[in-house]
Amino acid sequence: MPQEATGTEKASAAPPPAGADRILVVDDDPTVAEVVAGYLERAGYVVDRAADGPAALARAAAHRPDLVVLDLMLPGIDGLEVCARLRERGPVPVIMLTARGDEDDRILGLEVGADDYVTKPFSPRELILRVGSVLRRTRPGNAPARRLAAAGLTADPASRRATKDGTELSLTLREFDLLAFFLAHPGHAYGREDLMREVWGWDFGDLSTVTVHVRRLRGKIETDPARPRLIQTVWGVGYRFDPAGPPAPGDDRAAARTDG
């Protein structure tokens, strides 16, 4: 069993590869942390480690990570609080590690802004793939240059900035990706499986992830999130972004019933 470090755990002893992304791994189980860190290092990432919430926040303050792999259940300050505090300092992608079956906790993790989660026990290779998928979407050079706009909303994929009526929106990585996708495809209805594939880049996964992110995005762009007009639910299908709002009575589109 790997030896457990104390306090703010040391980063990898190897010299950081030039231009490598820095990953902060936060888990109080030394075996899990050792395995995850080892796979990430072999994949070419620079890895910092922390065994509890306070150590994670201190580590992130000392060396800002490009992504955080964060265990939900931590001593001192739990993963939900750590995620919220990290987000107060600025946008940073977070992949949450959760125990299998704790659906309520996973939903809470997504609600506080986690971009993805992996349930324990998990395949380290799957985690590496998810890390790579999230990081690829944070790199402006890989984003289309076209600025998207509709219904008072804008999304600039190059700068990853979004506004509503000229006021900048505070969006997580996935919320921005979801908004940009909707702006690029107005009037089209997409199932949650479609959105998981197109926005998250996965052909599998817990579809509640999509549901939570749609709800969070509605809370930031809708005038009345309880009665959404822009992101409408298409019953039996999924969601549709409609810049013009819901159809008026008698409109042919009313046949496709929408609701919040």
C-alpha positions, 0 to 999 in steps of 0.5 A: 500500500502506498505511504500516505502523505501528510498536510498538503501532499507533494506534487510529482517529483519528476520535472513538469513536462513543458506545457503540461496541464496541472491536475489536483487530486483530492482524496483521503484514501491514499491508495486511490490517490496514489493510483489516480496520480500514477495514471495521470502522471503516465498520461503526461499530466503534472499532478498535485495531491491533497488528502483533505479539504483545507489542504486542497484549497491551500494547494489550489491557491499555491498552484492553480490547477487546470482541473481538479479530481475531487472526492466527495467525502472528505474530512474537515471540509467535504467535496461540495464545499471545496468545489464551491470555494474553488469556484469562488476563486474563478472557473476551474473544471472539476470531476467529482469522485462519488460512491456508487449509489449515492445519487443525491450526492452526485446531483448535489455535486453537479448543482454546485458546479462539478463538470463531471463525476465518476463513481467508485469503484471506477476504471482509472483509464475511464477517469483519464479519458474523462479528464482529457475530454474536459480539458480539451473543451477548455482550450480556446485554440480548439474552439470555433471562432464564430461568436454565437448570439440569439435572444439577448444571449451571446457566447464566444467560444474563443474566449469562453465568455457568455453574456445576457443582455450585455451582462457577463454570465458566470457559467461552468465549463459544461454550462458554457458548452451547453449554451453554445450548443443551443445557440448554434442549433436553435429550433432543433429538439435534442434528446438527453442522449444527443446532448450527452454525446454532442456536449459532453463527448460521451456515448454513455453516462448518467443522463441526470447530468444533462438534466441538472445542467439544463436546470442550472443553465435555465437558472442563469439565462431565463427571466423566470426559470420556473417557466422557461421560455428559451430552453423548452422541454419537448415531452418524449424527446428532450430539450429545444432552444427557441429564441422566439419563445413558446409558440402562440396558441394556434401556431402549428408548433403547438402540436409539439407540446412544450413545458418547463 
